[in-house]
Amino acid sequence: MTDPTTMCRKHLLGEHVELHMLVGALRKGISLYGYIKNDLIEPSMIFFRHKQIAEEMVDRGYNHKSPLSIKDTMRTDHLAPYQVMHRINRHVAREDLHSRCPECKQRHDQMYDDNQSGTHTWRMV
């Protein structure tokens, strides 16, 4: 779950599509085990994450016409409680993305200065 403001267009829009696909899986009662096992999603955060992504899309001037209902994102009865509450390692997720996408890394580096403790300091660009 990388900061959407630092994501390139391809990854921002790609994650948006993936969130809608995940909600479709939740509606159908399809297991998300592989996504959770591979540390790719936080099921309890799908609605909030979609909101972040959609806001960034609008901020960039993209059209967003596919809202999600909180009801649909909370259809998790078929998931085990540990799956619903799963949290990914955000630092690892960010580093993985940056290793695969130079544009996302560059956007991140333009907005943040990493200090020795691993926390971030906002830098005005």
ABEGO torsion letter per residue (X at the ends): XBBAAABBAAAAAAAAAAAAAAAAAAAAGBBAAAAAAAGABBAAAAAAAAAAAAAAAAAAGBBBABBBBAAAAABAAABBAAAAABBBBAAAAAAAAAAABAAAAAAAAAABBBBAAGBBBBBBX
